[in-house]
């Protein structure tokens, strides 16, 4: 008769966590290698010269920039001002006031001298009715739409219905773009002869930067440790994760803070879904699914160079809300399109992307939390469990801190957005501490998101903004 002892169960549990983490480290190491090779090729080019020809309107595609705004009075004027100064030949700006309860609407009307206009809007995707449409007297390409509160996705759908141009950019109301960002994010779309149907840029953290009138005067780092850790986290997510996935058309996320989509395919997919907290990922997955089902060879890409600067939470409670909301949104997108998982009909999206997001992005925090608990209890169990605890801790350091350090080095090697050596040294030193405090916190918050999902929580939760531009 086979007897399974408590020791066998604990050993099996420890080996499961260790093997899981080794597999994850192997996957991320592969992605890191792909990112290094891509960045090396990309940044050997004369980047300034390669964008000059795109300033000719003959070569570019006009873009409608949709800015959903809910209670953004602290930064909306400056964000629009930054858009008005971008280096791109033809575009329009559509600010959608989503039932703000502060002075967002009044600030826009007063600052940009906006007047009410009458316009018939064709309803291409479902959206709530428009109350009033305004147009700037001094800037004819600037529009303001006032509507009842329906959420960010509904605001984007309203802007989509109103838009005049064949490409749509979604941009958060607290974001500031670098001047050449649109030239760079549109380049793969134009070069591919519209084979690329969506393109996303990098998001960087504006807290600590000097921004005036919507323009970046100097790049800096916040003094808040929690903001510095988010800087490192964003570097790793964008410079490592998205480059590697994008290279083989495996990207399932184009950040809602800065992404460009073909209006045709956006409408064909039905626009943004309003009953999910992760509308940006869900839309990208739905477009991938639509393209595969129609047998159309199109791509969705990430471009590391175009940068959008945005404000991030500086307080634990707001960061916690953001992270558990993101995890709920991840599950909603994966569950809604679960039939793609290991489905040969959807090619590499079904066999690589979906398993990756299920097993590593969604379930990863659960396994990591179990690993932290095992390390904690091993000190009480003693014996061989201490050795397992040391192994799991070292793997956790590789999983977290070492990859974060690699992302900081990639930043210095390629983008070089942070001009001071002290900034990079600070980021490097903070990345060493990630496994000790920041990563366990985010793991706990993401697991909390799973619990909230089980109990049916669907709200976004209040987010506090102070504004990043003066």
Buried (B, 14 or more C-beta within 10 A) or exposed (E): EEEEEEEEEBBEBBEEBBEBBBEBBEBBBEBBEBBBEBBEEBBEEEEEEEBEEBEEEEEBBBBBBBBBBBBBBBBBBBBBBBBBEBBBBEBBBBBBBBBBEBBBBEBBBEBBEBEEEEEEBEEBBEBBEBEBBBBBEEBEBBBBBBBEBBBBBBBBBBBBBBBEBEBBBBBBBBBBBBEBBBBBBBBBBBEBEBEBBBBBBBBBBBBBBBBEEBBBEEBBBBEBEBBBBBBBBBBBBBBBBBBBBBBEBBBBBBBBBBBBBBBEBBBBBBBBBBEBBBBBBBBBBBBBBBBBEEEEEBBBBBBBBBBBBBBBBBEEEBBBBBBBBBBBBBBBBBEBBEEBBEBEEBBEBBBBBBEBBBBBBBEBBEBBBBBBEBBEEBEEBEEEBEEBBEBBBEBBBBBBBBBBBBBBBBBBEBBEBBEEEEBBEBBBEBBBBBBEEBBBBBBBBBBBBBEBBEEEBEEBBEBEBEBBBE
